[in-house]
Amino acid sequence: MIVPPTAAAPMAPPVPPLLLPHAKRCRTVAVAAVSSVSLSAFIFLCLLLLDLAPHRVLYSRLSASSDLSVSPSREVFILPQDTVDNPPSSVTEVPQRRDPHRTPPFPPPPRPFEPPKPADSAQATDVEARPGADSAGIKKCDVYLGKWERDEEGRYPLYQPDSCPYVDEAYTCQENGRRDSDYLKWKWKPDGCHLPRFNGTDFLERIRGKRLMFVGDSMNRNQFESMLCLLREALPDKSKMYETRGYKITKGRGYFIFKFADYDCTVEFVRSHFLAREGVRINRLGNSNPILSIDRIDKSAKRWKRADILVFNTGHWWTHGKTARGKNYYQEGGVLYPQFDATEAYKKAIKTWGRWIDHNVDPAKQLIIYRGYSAAHFRGGDWDSGGTCKGEREPVKTGALLDSYPLKMKIVEDVIKRMHVPVVLLNVTKLTNYRKDGHPSVYGKKVIEGEKTSKRRQDCSHWCLPGIPDAWNELIYATLVQQQHRQ
């Protein structure tokens, strides 16, 4: 039997995109409906299905192109601005919804030390809001702005002058005959916050299994020796700390590795006066003359790669005779300059160092610190022309010196801002400007009984130990505390 064609039914309105799954159901029902029931019954069934559709589908905020088979991402909390600046340690980052068509990246490696991104000031850091506060009580302040206060609690010095065997003769001022000791009883107090109290045991735990390396000139050796003494105080068994090759600290040796056996970590020093490469050239008479290749990194850089925490410095050697004069001394590429400005050479050398860091350091695994230039306090001449600081008993309180800021530091700040690898600038320049009382002066050498102390050559650049470098290392400790808080 041939069924005559029926009249065309009026076209139904288009189904919204979000209702497409239910429209598919309508089409399935329509196959049976057309053959057995009237058009009105078919329309009734579709309306019934749409009325039963889940409310969340009809009114979802998802776009028509959303993948409904993917569950919505977790709720994202937007924190107040003050909370963003100082996030509590309990807040976890909510992952962003990823593109399903993009290959997911490998998970990042663990970051034991996460250096902060360089700020405009390059000096701000996070420190404890009060003594003994945990990381949740840390707030942001510039720890390099403040003043020296007398220690009223009897905590300073952090180790006794004659207690540490790792201070070389040049810095053992008390053992060399200095009788006044008030210079040992000052502490650095930042404006508006407190540094965490130095805890040697906690410091060693933070560098467990790692290598802490100081790279630079004798000023960094000064700080390196301070660090050894501070950490030694935390060891119940002092024999568990030793130089791995049995070397004693002397001026002549440029590489030391001290092992802390219970913590499987090392504290090391690598001598590098300029961070750029020193060398010699042979002139036409067959004589050798020193040169400095300002576009090449120092030969010791192969050792730098092995460290987890690096503390760099350079500065004082750039004021010495041949370096300051710059005659037939600076080399760039294959060109030896007959005359070259020392400040421009310094800038090029720091840029060379910055490029090396950017190309050779993994910021996920290494923490880079640059310790700033520390002030000298010569009166009446320089280090080699009769300058003196003997008899200084208290920090500087007034004067232009407190506000002076070397051009070298401005150069360092500019280079660090342009680097890709974050660098913590340990900017001790201003806080050491105060401490004219902390230098060895004439007490850089042991005096035999009955012998007069020579006043012709005084050391007003380096620092007595215990002394000011201990404060620099307290700032390194604050930096490590900061890294944990940031994580």
Secondary structure, DSSP 8 states (H G I E B T S, - for coil): ----------------GGGHHHHHHHHHHHHHHHHHS-HHHHHHHHHHHHHHS-HHHHT--S-TTS-TTS----------HHHHHS--TT---------TTS---------SS------SSS--EEEESSTT--GGGEEEE-TTSEEEEE-SSS--SSS-TTS-TTS-GGG-TTTTT----GGGSEEEEETTS------HHHHHHHTTT-EEEEEESHHHHHHHHHHHHHHHTT-SSGGGEEETT-----SS--EEEEEEGGGTEEEEEEE-SSSEEEEEEE-TTS-EEEEEEEEEE-TTHHHHTT-SEEEE---GGGGSHHHHH-BS-EEETTEE-SB--HHHHHHHHHHHHHHHHHHH--TTT-EEEEE-------BSS-TTTT-B-TT--S---SSGGGG---HHHHHHHHHHHH-SS--EEE--HHHHHT-GGGS-BT-SS---TT-----SS-B-SS--SSSHHHHHHHHHHHHHHHHHHH-
